[in-house]
Amino acid sequence: MIGKSNSTGTTITFMPDKTIFEETEFSFDTLSNRLRELAFLNKGVKIALIDERTGKERTFQYEGGIVSFVQLLNQNKSTLHSEPIYIQKERDNVQVEIALQFTDDYSEQVFCFANNINTHNGGTHLTGFRSSLTRVFNDYARKFGLLKNAEASLQGDDIREGLTAVVSVKVPEPQFGGQTKDKLGN
């Protein structure tokens, strides 16, 4: 219908073709988790999932974007600083967005995305993030004389202990390793 409207947006409805797909039953929880990730990665976008088979519905919208994602991941943890650190930059048509927060936990929890695709095995964006973080901590420690020996360096594994982070890049022509796109190569 053409004419004035008070609503905006796009509706996508899909029903799998049984002649193409072996499995045509979808998991509501799997779709829900993926669409929630997309809502975090695209700050302010509202995504509604409606399962017409069961009537189940979920709506996702996060004005804080990946900062809200880090806060959700840390909701039951003791954080070392109240607000996540947020960095956003664009250079050479590549957009980088990072949110990070330290907790008193022992493990590192980093989620990486390239063009909204979860790159479970990391790639160049994860390697760059880790090396930059280590370099910044070491530069700071040297500048303020926090290391006993001027030649000493803090190790990346030690710096990332308790770290929760989301690293999202948008790359014009991404090169992924493998069919599953689980590692960014450029």
OpenMM code with the backbone's topology and positions (N, CA, C; nanometers):
from openmm import Vec3, app, unit

residues = "MET ILE GLY LYS SER ASN SER THR GLY THR THR ILE THR PHE MET PRO ASP LYS THR ILE PHE GLU GLU THR GLU PHE SER PHE ASP THR LEU SER ASN ARG LEU ARG GLU LEU ALA PHE LEU ASN LYS GLY VAL LYS ILE ALA LEU ILE ASP GLU ARG THR GLY LYS GLU ARG THR PHE GLN TYR GLU GLY GLY ILE VAL SER PHE VAL GLN LEU LEU ASN GLN ASN LYS SER THR LEU HIS SER GLU PRO ILE TYR ILE GLN LYS GLU ARG ASP ASN VAL GLN VAL GLU ILE ALA LEU GLN PHE THR ASP ASP TYR SER GLU GLN VAL PHE CYS PHE ALA ASN ASN ILE ASN THR HIS ASN GLY GLY THR HIS LEU THR GLY PHE ARG SER SER LEU THR ARG VAL PHE ASN ASP TYR ALA ARG LYS PHE GLY LEU LEU LYS ASN ALA GLU ALA SER LEU GLN GLY ASP ASP ILE ARG GLU GLY LEU THR ALA VAL VAL SER VAL LYS VAL PRO GLU PRO GLN PHE GLY GLY GLN THR LYS ASP LYS LEU GLY ASN".split()
positions = [
    Vec3(0.0844, -0.1174, 0.0000),
    Vec3(0.0000, 0.0000, 0.0000),
    Vec3(0.0891, 0.1239, 0.0000),
    Vec3(0.0564, 0.2199, -0.0827),
    Vec3(0.1340, 0.3437, -0.0911),
    Vec3(0.0540, 0.4542, -0.0238),
    Vec3(0.1235, 0.5356, 0.0556),
    Vec3(0.0578, 0.6452, 0.1240),
    Vec3(0.1275, 0.6763, 0.2536),
    Vec3(0.0712, 0.7704, 0.3279),
    Vec3(0.1305, 0.8110, 0.4549),
    Vec3(0.1149, 0.7017, 0.5591),
    Vec3(0.2164, 0.6933, 0.6469),
    Vec3(0.2144, 0.5929, 0.7523),
    Vec3(0.2820, 0.6487, 0.8768),
    Vec3(0.2414, 0.6018, 0.9919),
    Vec3(0.3046, 0.6412, 1.1171),
    Vec3(0.4116, 0.5417, 1.1598),
    Vec3(0.4267, 0.4321, 1.0861),
    Vec3(0.5254, 0.3315, 1.1244),
    Vec3(0.6342, 0.3202, 1.0181),
    Vec3(0.7505, 0.2699, 1.0626),
    Vec3(0.8624, 0.2506, 0.9712),
    Vec3(0.9228, 0.1136, 0.9988),
    Vec3(1.0126, 0.0716, 0.9127),
    Vec3(1.0841, -0.0531, 0.9376),
    Vec3(1.0657, -0.1535, 0.8263),
    Vec3(1.1246, -0.2677, 0.8468),
    Vec3(1.1209, -0.3753, 0.7495),
    Vec3(1.0740, -0.5019, 0.8187),
    Vec3(0.9862, -0.5738, 0.7548),
    Vec3(0.9405, -0.7018, 0.8064),
    Vec3(0.9938, -0.8112, 0.7161),
    Vec3(1.0595, -0.9090, 0.7767),
    Vec3(1.1101, -1.0225, 0.7006),
    Vec3(1.0413, -1.1475, 0.7532),
    Vec3(0.9774, -1.2184, 0.6637),
    Vec3(0.9108, -1.3437, 0.6984),
    Vec3(0.9788, -1.4533, 0.6188),
    Vec3(1.0107, -1.5641, 0.6840),
    Vec3(1.0718, -1.6731, 0.6083),
    Vec3(1.0124, -1.8062, 0.6470),
    Vec3(1.0001, -1.8893, 0.5478),
    Vec3(0.9551, -2.0262, 0.5668),
    Vec3(1.0456, -2.1116, 0.4788),
    Vec3(1.1196, -2.2048, 0.5375),
    Vec3(1.2150, -2.2834, 0.4600),
    Vec3(1.1472, -2.3768, 0.3596),
    Vec3(1.2105, -2.3902, 0.2456),
    Vec3(1.1613, -2.4771, 0.1394),
    Vec3(1.2090, -2.6200, 0.1662),
    Vec3(1.1161, -2.7104, 0.1870),
    Vec3(1.1490, -2.8498, 0.2195),
    Vec3(1.2220, -2.9210, 0.1053),
    Vec3(1.2113, -2.8676, -0.0150),
    Vec3(1.2822, -2.9301, -0.1272),
    Vec3(1.4299, -2.8908, -0.1287),
    Vec3(1.4663, -2.7873, -0.0534),
    Vec3(1.6062, -2.7415, -0.0477),
    Vec3(1.6707, -2.7815, 0.0837),
    Vec3(1.6003, -2.7606, 0.1946),
    Vec3(1.6563, -2.7852, 0.3274),
    Vec3(1.6118, -2.9202, 0.3825),
    Vec3(1.7080, -2.9941, 0.4373),
    Vec3(1.6746, -3.1216, 0.5015),
    Vec3(1.5988, -3.0960, 0.6313),
    Vec3(1.6445, -2.9978, 0.7078),
    Vec3(1.5842, -2.9631, 0.8369),
    Vec3(1.5075, -2.8322, 0.8215),
    Vec3(1.3788, -2.8341, 0.8504),
    Vec3(1.2977, -2.7127, 0.8364),
    Vec3(1.2418, -2.6631, 0.9691),
    Vec3(1.2814, -2.7255, 1.0776),
    Vec3(1.2412, -2.6797, 1.2104),
    Vec3(1.3535, -2.5948, 1.2684),
    Vec3(1.3225, -2.4734, 1.3097),
    Vec3(1.4225, -2.3834, 1.3663),
    Vec3(1.4075, -2.3751, 1.5169),
    Vec3(1.5189, -2.3550, 1.5840),
    Vec3(1.5180, -2.3396, 1.7292),
    Vec3(1.4922, -2.1925, 1.7615),
    Vec3(1.3861, -2.1667, 1.8343),
    Vec3(1.3537, -2.0295, 1.8732),
    Vec3(1.4677, -1.9699, 1.9554),
    Vec3(1.5253, -2.0474, 2.0454),
    Vec3(1.6328, -1.9973, 2.1307),
    Vec3(1.7579, -1.9628, 2.0508),
    Vec3(1.7921, -2.0439, 1.9512),
    Vec3(1.9086, -2.0158, 1.8663),
    Vec3(1.8877, -1.8867, 1.7879),
    Vec3(1.7705, -1.8741, 1.7259),
    Vec3(1.7394, -1.7510, 1.6524),
    Vec3(1.7365, -1.6306, 1.7461),
    Vec3(1.6803, -1.6493, 1.8628),
    Vec3(1.6703, -1.5424, 1.9607),
    Vec3(1.8090, -1.4924, 2.0020),
    Vec3(1.9006, -1.5859, 2.0301),
    Vec3(2.0368, -1.5465, 2.0687),
    Vec3(2.1070, -1.4715, 1.9570),
    Vec3(2.0918, -1.5165, 1.8342),
    Vec3(2.1577, -1.4506, 1.7207),
    Vec3(2.0995, -1.3117, 1.6960),
    Vec3(1.9692, -1.2986, 1.7041),
    Vec3(1.9066, -1.1679, 1.6812),
    Vec3(1.9391, -1.0713, 1.7953),
    Vec3(1.9533, -1.1226, 1.9173),
    Vec3(1.9955, -1.0370, 2.0294),
    Vec3(2.1364, -0.9837, 2.0024),
    Vec3(2.2268, -1.0704, 1.9553),
    Vec3(2.3618, -1.0261, 1.9184),
    Vec3(2.3561, -0.9143, 1.8153),
    Vec3(2.2724, -0.9321, 1.7122),
    Vec3(2.2601, -0.8304, 1.6075),
    Vec3(2.2088, -0.6986, 1.6638),
    Vec3(2.1175, -0.7048, 1.7591),
    Vec3(2.0654, -0.5820, 1.8207),
    Vec3(2.1759, -0.5112, 1.8996),
    Vec3(2.2612, -0.5869, 1.9689),
    Vec3(2.3745, -0.5268, 2.0397),
    Vec3(2.4717, -0.4620, 1.9416),
    Vec3(2.4980, -0.5289, 1.8312),
    Vec3(2.5974, -0.4829, 1.7334),
    Vec3(2.5493, -0.3644, 1.6514),
    Vec3(2.4201, -0.3416, 1.6489),
    Vec3(2.3618, -0.2318, 1.5712),
    Vec3(2.2802, -0.1440, 1.6649),
    Vec3(2.3524, -0.0609, 1.7375),
    Vec3(2.2983, 0.0253, 1.8423),
    Vec3(2.1663, 0.0914, 1.8016),
    Vec3(2.0636, 0.0720, 1.8845),
    Vec3(1.9356, 0.1392, 1.8641),
    Vec3(1.8386, 0.0677, 1.7719),
    Vec3(1.8855, -0.0309, 1.6956),
    Vec3(1.7972, -0.1028, 1.6042),
    Vec3(1.7060, -0.1951, 1.6852),
    Vec3(1.5786, -0.1932, 1.6518),
    Vec3(1.4808, -0.2771, 1.7213),
    Vec3(1.4526, -0.4006, 1.6361),
    Vec3(1.4720, -0.5177, 1.6965),
    Vec3(1.4496, -0.6443, 1.6264),
    Vec3(1.3475, -0.7243, 1.7058),
    Vec3(1.2405, -0.7636, 1.6382),
    Vec3(1.1356, -0.8440, 1.7021),
    Vec3(1.1327, -0.9805, 1.6354),
    Vec3(1.1303, -1.0831, 1.7167),
    Vec3(1.1210, -1.2210, 1.6690),
    Vec3(0.9861, -1.2766, 1.7120),
    Vec3(0.9096, -1.3226, 1.6156),
    Vec3(0.7780, -1.3789, 1.6440),
    Vec3(0.7719, -1.5175, 1.5810),
    Vec3(0.7490, -1.6168, 1.6639),
    Vec3(0.7340, -1.7533, 1.6158),
    Vec3(0.5853, -1.7787, 1.5981),
    Vec3(0.5392, -1.7782, 1.4754),
    Vec3(0.3964, -1.7938, 1.4476),
    Vec3(0.3477, -1.9348, 1.4755),
    Vec3(0.4398, -2.0306, 1.4933),
    Vec3(0.4002, -2.1676, 1.5264),
    Vec3(0.3506, -2.1759, 1.6705),
    Vec3(0.4184, -2.1003, 1.7603),
    Vec3(0.3875, -2.1109, 1.9033),
    Vec3(0.3339, -1.9818, 1.9638),
    Vec3(0.3509, -1.8715, 1.8916),
    Vec3(0.3096, -1.7418, 1.9453),
    Vec3(0.4163, -1.6776, 2.0336),
    Vec3(0.5302, -1.7422, 2.0467),
    Vec3(0.6404, -1.6880, 2.1269),
    Vec3(0.6966, -1.5632, 2.0611),
    Vec3(0.7278, -1.4615, 2.1430),
    Vec3(0.7813, -1.3358, 2.0902),
    Vec3(0.8955, -1.2859, 2.1771),
    Vec3(0.9928, -1.2230, 2.1149),
    Vec3(1.1002, -1.1529, 2.1862),
    Vec3(1.1375, -1.0302, 2.1057),
    Vec3(1.1608, -0.9207, 2.1758),
    Vec3(1.2024, -0.7971, 2.1117),
    Vec3(1.3351, -0.7530, 2.1722),
    Vec3(1.4259, -0.7113, 2.0866),
    Vec3(1.5587, -0.6691, 2.1298),
    Vec3(1.5876, -0.5288, 2.0777),
    Vec3(1.6363, -0.4420, 2.1665),
    Vec3(1.6795, -0.3080, 2.1286),
    Vec3(1.7731, -0.2580, 2.2373),
    Vec3(1.8929, -0.2183, 2.1980),
    Vec3(1.9935, -0.1749, 2.2948),
    Vec3(2.0524, -0.0415, 2.2501),
    Vec3(2.0123, 0.0642, 2.3174),
    Vec3(2.0637, 0.1972, 2.2855),
    Vec3(2.2131, 0.2077, 2.3142),
    Vec3(2.2620, 0.1256, 2.4075),
    Vec3(2.4040, 0.1273, 2.4420),
    Vec3(2.4897, 0.0420, 2.3512),
    Vec3(2.4297, -0.0346, 2.2613),
    Vec3(2.5050, -0.1181, 2.1687),
    Vec3(2.5933, -0.2189, 2.2403),
    Vec3(2.7202, -0.2274, 2.1988),
    Vec3(2.8089, -0.3284, 2.2561),
    Vec3(2.8459, -0.2981, 2.4010),
    Vec3(2.8304, -0.1735, 2.4437),
    Vec3(2.8505, -0.1422, 2.5857),
    Vec3(2.7462, -0.2174, 2.6683),
    Vec3(2.6232, -0.2186, 2.6201),
    Vec3(2.5169, -0.2940, 2.6871),
    Vec3(2.5460, -0.4432, 2.6845),
    Vec3(2.6093, -0.4906, 2.5772),
    Vec3(2.6471, -0.6316, 2.5660),
    Vec3(2.7464, -0.6683, 2.6762),
    Vec3(2.8492, -0.5864, 2.6943),
    Vec3(2.9495, -0.6117, 2.7986),
    Vec3(2.8842, -0.6060, 2.9367),
    Vec3(2.7954, -0.5106, 2.9580),
    Vec3(2.7267, -0.5011, 3.0870),
    Vec3(2.6424, -0.6256, 3.1138),
    Vec3(2.5763, -0.6791, 3.0111),
    Vec3(2.4990, -0.8014, 3.0277),
    Vec3(2.5908, -0.9193, 3.0623),
    Vec3(2.7033, -0.9293, 2.9932),
    Vec3(2.7975, -1.0386, 3.0192),
    Vec3(2.8530, -1.0323, 3.1619),
    Vec3(2.8636, -0.9117, 3.2163),
    Vec3(2.9215, -0.8931, 3.3500),
    Vec3(2.8178, -0.8729, 3.4597),
    Vec3(2.6911, -0.8921, 3.4311),
    Vec3(2.5869, -0.8586, 3.5287),
    Vec3(2.5986, -0.9346, 3.6600),
    Vec3(2.6547, -1.0530, 3.6593),
    Vec3(2.6690, -1.1298, 3.7835),
    Vec3(2.8140, -1.1371, 3.8306),
    Vec3(2.8961, -1.0450, 3.7826),
    Vec3(3.0370, -1.0436, 3.8200),
    Vec3(3.0681, -0.9143, 3.8946),
    Vec3(3.1761, -0.9160, 3.9673),
    Vec3(3.2228, -0.7964, 4.0360),
    Vec3(3.3189, -0.7235, 3.9421),
    Vec3(3.2780, -0.6057, 3.8961),
    Vec3(3.3597, -0.5298, 3.8013),
    Vec3(3.4588, -0.4399, 3.8744),
    Vec3(3.5730, -0.4139, 3.8098),
    Vec3(3.6771, -0.3309, 3.8710),
    Vec3(3.6581, -0.1824, 3.8416),
    Vec3(3.5769, -0.1498, 3.7427),
    Vec3(3.5397, -0.0103, 3.7141),
    Vec3(3.3940, -0.0098, 3.6707),
    Vec3(3.3216, 0.0954, 3.7093),
    Vec3(3.1759, 0.0945, 3.6975),
    Vec3(3.1232, 0.0892, 3.5542),
    Vec3(3.1829, 0.1620, 3.4641),
    Vec3(3.1348, 0.1669, 3.3258),
    Vec3(3.2356, 0.1020, 3.2320),
    Vec3(3.1875, 0.0282, 3.1321),
    Vec3(3.2795, -0.0260, 3.0327),
    Vec3(3.3496, 0.0863, 2.9562),
    Vec3(3.4713, 0.0598, 2.9153),
    Vec3(3.5461, 0.1527, 2.8301),
    Vec3(3.4973, 0.1306, 2.6878),
    Vec3(3.4690, 0.2404, 2.6164),
    Vec3(3.4149, 0.2303, 2.4809),
    Vec3(3.5033, 0.3063, 2.3845),
    Vec3(3.5374, 0.2417, 2.2745),
    Vec3(3.6222, 0.3024, 2.1717),
    Vec3(3.5551, 0.2807, 2.0369),
    Vec3(3.5488, 0.3886, 1.9587),
    Vec3(3.4939, 0.3797, 1.8233),
    Vec3(3.5810, 0.4631, 1.7313),
    Vec3(3.6167, 0.4061, 1.6171),
    Vec3(3.7049, 0.4764, 1.5232),
    Vec3(3.6782, 0.4248, 1.3824),
    Vec3(3.6953, 0.5118, 1.2842),
    Vec3(3.6875, 0.4710, 1.1434),
    Vec3(3.8098, 0.5240, 1.0716),
    Vec3(3.8734, 0.4344, 0.9956),
    Vec3(3.9896, 0.4735, 0.9156),
    Vec3(3.9926, 0.3865, 0.7910),
    Vec3(4.0198, 0.4492, 0.6776),
    Vec3(4.0280, 0.3778, 0.5495),
    Vec3(3.9040, 0.2919, 0.5246),
    Vec3(3.7883, 0.3452, 0.5575),
    Vec3(3.6597, 0.2792, 0.5353),
    Vec3(3.6404, 0.1536, 0.6203),
    Vec3(3.7213, 0.1394, 0.7254),
    Vec3(3.7067, 0.0290, 0.8203),
    Vec3(3.6591, 0.0882, 0.9522),
    Vec3(3.5482, 0.0361, 1.0039),
    Vec3(3.4936, 0.0830, 1.1313),
    Vec3(3.5301, -0.0159, 1.2412),
    Vec3(3.5787, 0.0381, 1.3522),
    Vec3(3.6152, -0.0445, 1.4667),
    Vec3(3.5364, 0.0053, 1.5875),
    Vec3(3.4798, -0.0881, 1.6611),
    Vec3(3.4040, -0.0560, 1.7813),
    Vec3(3.4434, -0.1576, 1.8876),
    Vec3(3.4848, -0.1081, 2.0041),
    Vec3(3.5299, -0.1957, 2.1125),
    Vec3(3.4684, -0.1487, 2.2434),
    Vec3(3.4203, -0.2432, 2.3208),
    Vec3(3.3752, -0.2160, 2.4575),
    Vec3(3.4449, -0.3181, 2.5457),
    Vec3(3.5021, -0.2701, 2.6583),
    Vec3(3.5725, -0.3619, 2.7472),
    Vec3(3.5573, -0.3196, 2.8917),
    Vec3(3.5633, -0.4191, 2.9778),
    Vec3(3.5513, -0.3957, 3.1217),
    Vec3(3.6239, -0.5085, 3.1939),
    Vec3(3.6941, -0.4732, 3.3000),
    Vec3(3.7659, -0.5718, 3.3787),
    Vec3(3.6836, -0.6132, 3.5003),
    Vec3(3.6939, -0.7425, 3.5329),
    Vec3(3.6257, -0.7973, 3.6492),
    Vec3(3.7299, -0.8645, 3.7390),
    Vec3(3.6862, -0.9121, 3.8544),
    Vec3(3.7789, -0.9829, 3.9435),
    Vec3(3.7866, -1.1322, 3.9091),
    Vec3(3.7332, -1.1687, 3.7946),
    Vec3(3.7366, -1.3070, 3.7472),
    Vec3(3.8783, -1.3415, 3.6987),
    Vec3(3.9061, -1.4694, 3.6787),
    Vec3(4.0379, -1.5116, 3.6328),
    Vec3(4.0444, -1.5331, 3.4823),
    Vec3(3.9297, -1.5507, 3.4196),
    Vec3(3.9298, -1.5833, 3.2776),
    Vec3(3.9029, -1.4610, 3.1913),
    Vec3(3.9422, -1.4731, 3.0670),
    Vec3(3.9203, -1.3698, 2.9659),
    Vec3(3.7981, -1.4100, 2.8841),
    Vec3(3.7119, -1.3132, 2.8537),
    Vec3(3.5927, -1.3395, 2.7730),
    Vec3(3.5845, -1.2313, 2.6652),
    Vec3(3.6237, -1.2660, 2.5423),
    Vec3(3.6244, -1.1709, 2.4320),
    Vec3(3.5405, -1.2269, 2.3178),
    Vec3(3.4460, -1.1477, 2.2707),
    Vec3(3.3625, -1.1838, 2.1571),
    Vec3(3.4026, -1.0952, 2.0396),
    Vec3(3.4281, -1.1571, 1.9248),
    Vec3(3.4716, -1.0837, 1.8053),
    Vec3(3.3690, -1.0975, 1.6936),
    Vec3(3.3489, -0.9867, 1.6233),
    Vec3(3.2559, -0.9849, 1.5114),
    Vec3(3.3177, -0.9083, 1.3954),
    Vec3(3.2938, -0.9590, 1.2752),
    Vec3(3.3345, -0.8893, 1.1532),
    Vec3(3.2109, -0.8792, 1.0647),
    Vec3(3.1699, -0.7583, 1.0355),
    Vec3(3.0487, -0.7332, 0.9570),
    Vec3(2.9281, -0.8079, 1.0154),
    Vec3(2.9159, -0.8013, 1.1475),
    Vec3(2.8067, -0.8634, 1.2245),
    Vec3(2.8115, -1.0152, 1.2269),
    Vec3(2.9192, -1.0743, 1.1790),
    Vec3(2.9359, -1.2199, 1.1818),
    Vec3(3.0249, -1.2546, 1.2997),
    Vec3(2.9787, -1.3461, 1.3842),
    Vec3(3.0567, -1.3873, 1.4999),
    Vec3(3.1761, -1.4696, 1.4515),
    Vec3(3.2959, -1.4163, 1.4708),
    Vec3(3.4181, -1.4854, 1.4309),
    Vec3(3.4726, -1.5561, 1.5543),
    Vec3(3.4204, -1.6750, 1.5802),
    Vec3(3.4524, -1.7530, 1.7008),
    Vec3(3.6024, -1.7756, 1.7182),
    Vec3(3.6731, -1.7901, 1.6070),
    Vec3(3.8171, -1.8160, 1.6146),
    Vec3(3.9008, -1.6903, 1.5962),
    Vec3(3.8381, -1.5739, 1.6118),
    Vec3(3.9115, -1.4475, 1.6086),
    Vec3(3.9584, -1.4094, 1.4699),
    Vec3(4.0863, -1.3767, 1.4627),
    Vec3(4.1439, -1.3316, 1.3369),
    Vec3(4.2257, -1.2069, 1.3603),
    Vec3(4.2450, -1.1313, 1.2545),
    Vec3(4.3315, -1.0130, 1.2619),
    Vec3(4.2782, -0.9079, 1.3592),
    Vec3(4.1471, -0.8939, 1.3697),
    Vec3(4.0919, -0.7938, 1.4611),
    Vec3(4.1179, -0.8313, 1.6066),
    Vec3(4.1104, -0.9592, 1.6405),
    Vec3(4.1400, -1.0035, 1.7767),
    Vec3(4.2898, -0.9902, 1.8062),
    Vec3(4.3732, -1.0298, 1.7117),
    Vec3(4.5183, -1.0182, 1.7286),
    Vec3(4.5585, -0.8723, 1.7484),
    Vec3(4.5024, -0.7835, 1.6669),
    Vec3(4.5322, -0.6405, 1.6791),
    Vec3(4.4860, -0.5837, 1.8121),
    Vec3(4.3677, -0.6230, 1.8555),
    Vec3(4.3151, -0.5761, 1.9838),
    Vec3(4.4051, -0.6203, 2.0984),
    Vec3(4.4397, -0.7479, 2.1009),
    Vec3(4.5224, -0.8008, 2.2099),
    Vec3(4.6604, -0.7351, 2.2130),
    Vec3(4.7236, -0.7216, 2.0981),
    Vec3(4.8580, -0.6624, 2.0979),
    Vec3(4.8527, -0.5147, 2.1345),
    Vec3(4.7506, -0.4439, 2.0908),
    Vec3(4.7362, -0.3020, 2.1262),
    Vec3(4.7121, -0.2837, 2.2752),
    Vec3(4.6278, -0.3680, 2.3315),
    Vec3(4.5989, -0.3604, 2.4749),
    Vec3(4.7263, -0.3846, 2.5563),
    Vec3(4.8026, -0.4852, 2.5184),
    Vec3(4.9280, -0.5160, 2.5877),
    Vec3(5.0259, -0.3992, 2.5747),
    Vec3(5.0375, -0.3423, 2.4549),
    Vec3(5.1287, -0.2301, 2.4319),
    Vec3(5.0901, -0.1087, 2.5170),
    Vec3(4.9608, -0.0775, 2.5239),
    Vec3(4.9142, 0.0377, 2.6020),
    Vec3(4.9458, 0.0198, 2.7505),
    Vec3(4.9209, -0.0983, 2.8034),
    Vec3(4.9510, -0.1242, 2.9447),
    Vec3(5.1009, -0.1142, 2.9717),
    Vec3(5.1824, -0.1696, 2.8829),
    Vec3(5.3273, -0.1643, 2.9014),
    Vec3(5.3801, -0.0208, 2.8896),
    Vec3(5.3291, 0.0550, 2.7940),
    Vec3(5.3701, 0.1962, 2.7803),
    Vec3(5.3354, 0.2752, 2.9062),
    Vec3(5.2169, 0.2527, 2.9584),
    Vec3(5.1732, 0.3208, 3.0802),
    Vec3(5.2627, 0.2827, 3.1983),
    Vec3(5.2874, 0.1549, 3.2130),
    Vec3(5.3700, 0.1063, 3.3242),
    Vec3(5.5117, 0.1638, 3.3168),
    Vec3(5.5695, 0.1736, 3.1976),
    Vec3(5.7038, 0.2308, 3.1819),
    Vec3(5.7032, 0.3814, 3.2113),
    Vec3(5.6026, 0.4489, 3.1584),
    Vec3(5.5934, 0.5945, 3.1750),
    Vec3(5.5866, 0.6350, 3.3224),
    Vec3(5.5176, 0.5562, 3.4026),
    Vec3(5.5001, 0.5900, 3.5433),
    Vec3(5.5869, 0.5057, 3.6369),
    Vec3(5.6863, 0.4381, 3.5802),
    Vec3(5.7827, 0.3638, 3.6599),
    Vec3(5.7230, 0.2525, 3.7433),
    Vec3(5.6253, 0.1834, 3.6893),
    Vec3(5.5571, 0.0782, 3.7639),
    Vec3(5.6240, -0.0584, 3.7485),
    Vec3(5.7218, -0.0679, 3.6606),
    Vec3(5.7947, -0.1932, 3.6420),
    Vec3(5.9280, -0.1844, 3.7147),
    Vec3(5.9694, -0.2905, 3.7821),
    Vec3(6.0955, -0.2910, 3.8577),
    Vec3(6.2152, -0.2727, 3.7657),
    Vec3(6.2076, -0.3338, 3.6498),
    Vec3(6.3170, -0.3288, 3.5547),
    Vec3(6.2667, -0.2592, 3.4287),
    Vec3(6.3424, -0.1638, 3.3762),
    Vec3(6.2997, -0.0898, 3.2578),
    Vec3(6.2845, -0.1802, 3.1364),
    Vec3(6.3549, -0.2921, 3.1376),
    Vec3(6.3477, -0.3868, 3.0262),
    Vec3(6.2298, -0.4834, 3.0405),
    Vec3(6.1711, -0.4918, 3.1575),
    Vec3(6.0623, -0.5868, 3.1834),
    Vec3(5.9351, -0.5449, 3.1094),
    Vec3(5.8514, -0.6422, 3.0835),
    Vec3(5.7227, -0.6160, 3.0187),
    Vec3(5.6147, -0.7010, 3.0832),
    Vec3(5.4964, -0.6459, 3.0864),
    Vec3(5.3803, -0.7219, 3.1311),
    Vec3(5.3398, -0.8166, 3.0190),
    Vec3(5.2962, -0.9349, 3.0531),
    Vec3(5.2543, -1.0336, 2.9543),
    Vec3(5.1057, -1.0162, 2.9220),
    Vec3(5.0707, -1.0370, 2.7962),
    Vec3(4.9328, -1.0206, 2.7514),
    Vec3(4.8331, -1.1041, 2.8286),
    Vec3(4.8691, -1.2292, 2.8575),
    Vec3(4.7770, -1.3168, 2.9319),
    Vec3(4.7451, -1.2598, 3.0696),
    Vec3(4.8453, -1.2005, 3.1330),
    Vec3(4.8239, -1.1419, 3.2655),
    Vec3(4.7365, -1.0171, 3.2578),
    Vec3(4.7575, -0.9362, 3.1561),
    Vec3(4.6800, -0.8129, 3.1393),
    Vec3(4.5336, -0.8449, 3.1122),
    Vec3(4.5082, -0.9496, 3.0350),
    Vec3(4.3711, -0.9827, 2.9945),
    Vec3(4.2960, -1.0659, 3.0979),
    Vec3(4.3574, -1.0991, 3.2078),
    Vec3(4.2892, -1.1745, 3.3127),
    Vec3(4.1713, -1.0921, 3.3654),
    Vec3(4.0520, -1.1497, 3.3618),
    Vec3(3.9325, -1.0802, 3.4092),
    Vec3(3.8697, -0.9873, 3.3072),
    Vec3(3.9226, -0.9848, 3.1863),
    Vec3(3.8724, -0.8948, 3.0822),
    Vec3(3.7463, -0.9508, 3.0172),
    Vec3(3.6464, -0.8650, 3.0017),
    Vec3(3.5298, -0.8944, 2.9187),
    Vec3(3.5290, -0.7890, 2.8100),
    Vec3(3.5252, -0.8317, 2.6839),
    Vec3(3.5300, -0.7357, 2.5737),
    Vec3(3.4482, -0.7834, 2.4550),
    Vec3(3.4016, -0.6859, 2.3776),
    Vec3(3.3375, -0.7115, 2.2494),
    Vec3(3.4122, -0.6268, 2.1477),
    Vec3(3.4620, -0.6926, 2.0435),
    Vec3(3.5355, -0.6264, 1.9360),
    Vec3(3.4541, -0.6455, 1.8087),
    Vec3(3.4119, -0.5347, 1.7486),
    Vec3(3.3321, -0.5409, 1.6265),
    Vec3(3.3974, -0.4543, 1.5199),
    Vec3(3.4222, -0.5156, 1.4039),
    Vec3(3.4770, -0.4402, 1.2915),
    Vec3(3.3826, -0.4523, 1.1728),
    Vec3(3.3814, -0.3475, 1.0929),
    Vec3(3.3067, -0.3508, 0.9676),
    Vec3(3.4087, -0.3220, 0.8584),
    Vec3(3.4327, -0.4246, 0.7766),
    Vec3(3.5378, -0.4230, 0.6750),
    Vec3(3.4720, -0.4301, 0.5370),
    Vec3(3.5132, -0.3420, 0.4423),
    Vec3(3.4484, -0.3413, 0.3108),
    Vec3(3.4547, -0.4751, 0.2358),
    Vec3(3.5692, -0.5405, 0.2333),
    Vec3(3.5835, -0.6669, 0.1609),
    Vec3(3.6486, -0.7698, 0.2524),
    Vec3(3.5729, -0.8262, 0.3463),
    Vec3(3.6338, -0.9193, 0.4414),
    Vec3(3.6786, -1.0497, 0.3753),
    Vec3(3.7887, -1.1021, 0.4260),
    Vec3(3.8371, -1.2325, 0.3817),
    Vec3(3.8335, -1.3238, 0.5039),
    Vec3(3.7455, -1.4210, 0.4966),
    Vec3(3.7278, -1.5137, 0.6077),
    Vec3(3.8018, -1.6435, 0.5807),
    Vec3(3.8463, -1.7062, 0.6888),
    Vec3(3.9098, -1.8366, 0.6773),
    Vec3(3.8046, -1.9449, 0.6875),
    Vec3(3.7885, -2.0237, 0.5841),
    Vec3(3.6961, -2.1357, 0.5879),
    Vec3(3.5550, -2.1006, 0.5480),
    Vec3(3.4769, -2.2028, 0.5277),
    Vec3(3.3385, -2.1902, 0.4843),
    Vec3(3.2496, -2.1323, 0.5942),
    Vec3(3.2845, -2.1562, 0.7197),
    Vec3(3.1992, -2.1139, 0.8310),
    Vec3(3.2217, -1.9696, 0.8715),
    Vec3(3.3170, -1.9008, 0.8119),
    Vec3(3.3458, -1.7598, 0.8401),
    Vec3(3.3751, -1.7373, 0.9878),
    Vec3(3.4496, -1.8274, 1.0485),
    Vec3(3.4759, -1.8155, 1.1913),
    Vec3(3.6073, -1.7472, 1.2255),
    Vec3(3.6821, -1.7012, 1.1200),
    Vec3(3.8078, -1.6318, 1.1465),
    Vec3(3.8315, -1.5276, 1.0358),
    Vec3(3.8582, -1.4032, 1.0794),
    Vec3(3.8839, -1.2956, 0.9837),
    Vec3(4.0303, -1.2977, 0.9441),
    Vec3(4.0568, -1.2914, 0.8133),
    Vec3(4.1929, -1.2999, 0.7641),
    Vec3(4.2553, -1.1686, 0.7218),
    Vec3(4.1785, -1.0607, 0.7116),
    Vec3(4.2370, -0.9324, 0.6694),
    Vec3(4.1956, -0.8200, 0.7618),
] * unit.nanometer
topology = app.Topology()
chain = topology.addChain("A")
for resn in residues:
    res = topology.addResidue(resn, chain)
    for name in ("N", "CA", "C"):
        topology.addAtom(name, app.Element.getBySymbol(name[0]), res)
